[in-house]
């Protein structure tokens, strides 16, 4: 077995090797460039804020219930 130095190491080499084999449609880059979707990011932040607000309300409700329970005892 060789050292493996003849195998393609980066995406360009792999694409060229796929073209030479005639399997262009099979080639997929393992780490494609990230696409920034501003709308998706804003929606995700809005959902996270809703969850934080809901958690804060539930915490306040729980603390009020504990305080009321202590007052009864």
N, C-alpha and C positions, 0 to 999 in steps of 0.2 A: 504494500500500500504506500502511496505517496503522501506528501505532506498536505495535499489538498490545495496547493497554491494555484492550481489551474482552474479551480471552481470560481464562479462569479461571486464577488463579495459585496457589491453594492447594487442598488436598484437599477442603475444604468446597465451594468454588466449583465444582470439577470434578464433585463428586457432584451438586450442584444442576443443573449443566448437563447431566449424564447423565440425570437424572430428567426434565428438560424435553424432552430428545430422545426419551425413552422407552426408553433403553438402560441401565436400572439394573443388569441382570445383567452387563454388560460392564465396568462401572466397577471398577477395582482401584487401590488406593492404592499408589503406587510405594514409599513408605517407611512400611510399617505399623509400629505400635509393637512394640518388642522384647518377647518373652515370656521371662521368666526361668524356666528349668527347673532347679531345684536338683539333682535326681537326675542329669540329664544332665551338669551341671557337675562333680559329684563323680565320676562315671564317667570323664569326660575327664581329671580330675586324677589319678585312680588309674592310668589307662593311661599318662599322661605319667610318673608315678613309676616304673612298671614299666620303661619305656623307659630312663629315667635309670639305674636299677639295673643293667639289662642292659648298658648302655654302660660303666658303671663296672667291672663284672665283666670285660668284654672288654678294657678298657684295662689292668686289673691283670694279666690273662692275657698280654697282649701285652708288657707291661713285664717280666714274669717270664721270658718266652721270650727277650727281648732280653738280659736279664741273664745267663741261662744260656748264650746264644750267645757273649757276651763272655767268659764264664768258660772256655769251651772253646778259645778262640783264644789 
